């Protein structure tokens, strides 16, 4: 219950800010690693290690999201998992609209900073990402 209240407080605080949602887009480009997911029922799943990293690339209002795998030498193996999306501003929020042969869906950027992005999908799940840091061996 405490986690649910903390989550609601976080959403309330971030929704009360007057940041221009277009400013969120500047942070999206690059490599992002999922930290945790807060499911719509309040349960949390934390990720200690990620085999795959999300790579975002934006040009104008169109973007690509690819899954990549980091290698020990600092390079990446690109997986076959890739989605194209369009970006719109709706109700003072940035929305990513995805469409492929199987489905259409959207995500909303709840907050975005240089090292953290939070997305919410249509089912109410909230995804917390941190900027990917290369492996230090």
C-alpha positions as CSV (number, residue, x, y, z in Angstrom):
1,X,0.0,0.0,0.0
2,X,2.9,2.4,0.8
3,X,4.3,1.9,-2.7
4,X,1.0,2.7,-4.3
5,X,0.7,5.9,-2.3
6,X,4.3,6.8,-3.2
7,X,3.5,6.1,-6.8
8,X,0.4,8.3,-6.7
9,X,2.4,11.1,-5.0
10,X,5.1,10.9,-7.7
11,X,2.5,11.1,-10.4
12,X,0.8,14.1,-8.7
13,X,4.1,16.0,-8.3
14,X,5.1,15.4,-11.9
15,X,1.7,16.3,-13.2
16,X,1.7,19.6,-11.3
17,X,4.9,20.9,-13.0
18,X,4.6,23.4,-15.8
19,X,7.3,22.0,-18.0
20,X,6.6,22.2,-21.7
21,X,6.1,18.6,-22.8
22,X,8.1,19.2,-26.0
23,X,11.2,19.5,-23.7
24,X,10.9,15.8,-22.9
25,X,11.6,14.8,-26.5
26,X,15.2,16.1,-26.4
27,X,16.1,13.4,-23.8
28,X,14.7,10.5,-25.7
29,X,17.6,9.9,-28.2
30,X,20.1,7.3,-27.1
31,X,20.4,4.1,-25.1
32,X,18.0,3.4,-22.2
33,X,18.0,0.6,-19.7
34,X,14.8,-0.4,-17.8
35,X,15.0,-0.1,-14.0
36,X,11.6,-1.1,-12.9
37,X,7.9,-1.4,-13.8
38,X,5.0,-0.4,-11.6
39,X,2.1,-2.5,-12.8
40,X,-1.4,-1.0,-12.9
41,X,-2.4,-3.1,-9.9
42,X,0.5,-1.5,-7.9
43,X,2.9,-4.5,-8.0
44,X,6.5,-3.6,-8.8
45,X,9.1,-5.5,-10.8
46,X,12.7,-4.4,-10.5
47,X,15.4,-5.2,-13.1
48,X,18.9,-5.8,-11.7
49,X,20.4,-6.8,-15.0
50,X,19.2,-6.2,-18.6
51,X,20.4,-8.3,-21.5
52,X,18.7,-5.9,-24.0
53,X,18.8,-2.1,-24.0
54,X,16.3,0.2,-25.8
55,X,17.9,2.5,-28.4
56,X,15.8,5.5,-29.5
57,X,16.5,7.7,-32.5
58,X,14.3,10.7,-33.4
59,X,14.1,12.7,-36.6
60,X,11.5,15.4,-36.7
61,X,8.3,13.7,-35.3
62,X,9.2,10.1,-36.3
63,X,11.3,7.7,-34.2
64,X,12.7,4.3,-34.1
65,X,13.0,2.1,-31.0
66,X,15.4,-0.9,-31.3
67,X,16.5,-3.5,-28.9
68,X,20.2,-3.9,-28.7
69,X,22.6,-6.1,-26.7
70,X,25.7,-4.6,-25.2
71,X,29.0,-6.5,-25.9
72,X,32.0,-6.6,-23.7
73,X,34.0,-4.4,-26.1
74,X,31.5,-1.5,-25.8
75,X,29.7,-2.2,-29.1
76,X,26.2,-3.5,-29.6
77,X,24.5,-6.4,-31.4
78,X,21.2,-5.1,-32.9
79,X,18.3,-7.5,-32.5
80,X,15.5,-8.0,-35.0
81,X,13.1,-6.2,-32.6
82,X,12.5,-2.7,-34.0
83,X,9.4,-0.4,-33.8
84,X,8.7,2.8,-35.7
85,X,6.7,5.4,-33.9
86,X,5.3,8.9,-34.4
87,X,5.4,11.7,-31.7
88,X,2.5,13.9,-30.9
89,X,1.6,16.4,-28.2
90,X,-1.8,15.6,-26.7
91,X,-3.3,17.1,-23.5
92,X,0.0,18.6,-22.5
93,X,1.8,15.3,-22.8
94,X,4.2,13.6,-25.3
95,X,2.7,10.5,-26.9
96,X,4.6,7.9,-28.8
97,X,2.2,6.1,-31.3
98,X,3.3,2.7,-32.5
99,X,1.8,0.7,-35.3
100,X,2.8,-2.6,-36.9
101,X,1.0,-5.5,-38.7
102,X,-0.1,-7.0,-35.4
103,X,-1.1,-4.0,-33.2
104,X,-1.5,-0.3,-32.6
105,X,-0.6,1.2,-29.2
106,X,0.7,4.3,-27.5
107,X,2.9,5.4,-24.6
108,X,2.9,8.6,-22.7
109,X,6.1,10.2,-21.4
110,X,5.3,11.0,-17.8
111,X,8.7,12.7,-17.1
112,X,12.0,13.0,-18.8
113,X,15.4,14.1,-17.6
114,X,18.9,13.6,-18.9
115,X,19.3,10.3,-17.1
116,X,15.8,9.1,-16.4
117,X,12.6,8.7,-18.5
118,X,9.3,7.4,-17.3
119,X,6.7,6.0,-19.7
120,X,3.1,5.0,-19.1
121,X,1.3,2.6,-21.4
122,X,-2.4,2.3,-22.2
123,X,-3.0,-0.4,-19.6
124,X,-1.6,1.8,-16.8
125,X,1.8,0.2,-16.4
126,X,4.6,2.7,-15.6
127,X,8.1,2.0,-16.9
128,X,11.2,3.6,-15.4
129,X,14.3,3.8,-17.5
130,X,17.8,5.1,-16.8
131,X,20.4,6.1,-19.3
132,X,22.5,3.1,-20.2
133,X,26.1,3.2,-18.8
134,X,28.7,1.0,-20.6
135,X,30.0,-2.0,-18.7
136,X,33.0,-1.2,-16.6
137,X,35.3,-4.2,-16.5
